[in-house]
């Protein structure tokens, strides 16, 4: 489950929201938080996308902190500098880490 973002904190979209013409990386302000039961994803209302008088409701997985966004962008920039063989090695290692994390969550 993702971290709860506090009211009026700045967040960044983790994915496009085409119905509102918003793109991954657009910034907004959290104006409401909706706690959901354990089997459902929490939600947020966001404002401030350079679109006046619009409030957008999103699931927690659709947003991230500006720090997370910057970290992802830095990693993507570094990936662009790797050779094809190194990218294949990295992909195998990432698969290993994801598998290890998944098995750790099952045993917890």
Steps between C-alpha positions, in 0.01 A plus 500: 500500500632843418582768754223740598563850365398779736242763410639791298821312420639509149482178296592391148292281271651155455296440184303686233134586562381549142139592585635818665789552253751449783841340452734297715717750688232769535496651850199567721393560858317245715171655617324188634588149613261203482589206723357179361450151645801265491392336173475834315758762409493835683419807291577870475351816353757719327493860379739743337590344166505840329133428436275739696204366697577133432530235769630160390445185703775237483601174663803500730705308243452780246706755695843526660702756691715749308806331656396160360447663160849656504655169601324318214612762250863473619487120466352524150776740398764253622328213317537693176878491544528120528602269216259232374684213680498693829128574459433126462700429817311769685165365381589152629607646834179703528293186429692327779434786744129513414467124545683519834276785618186315395602185686586708808152656502334157479689372804428814706 
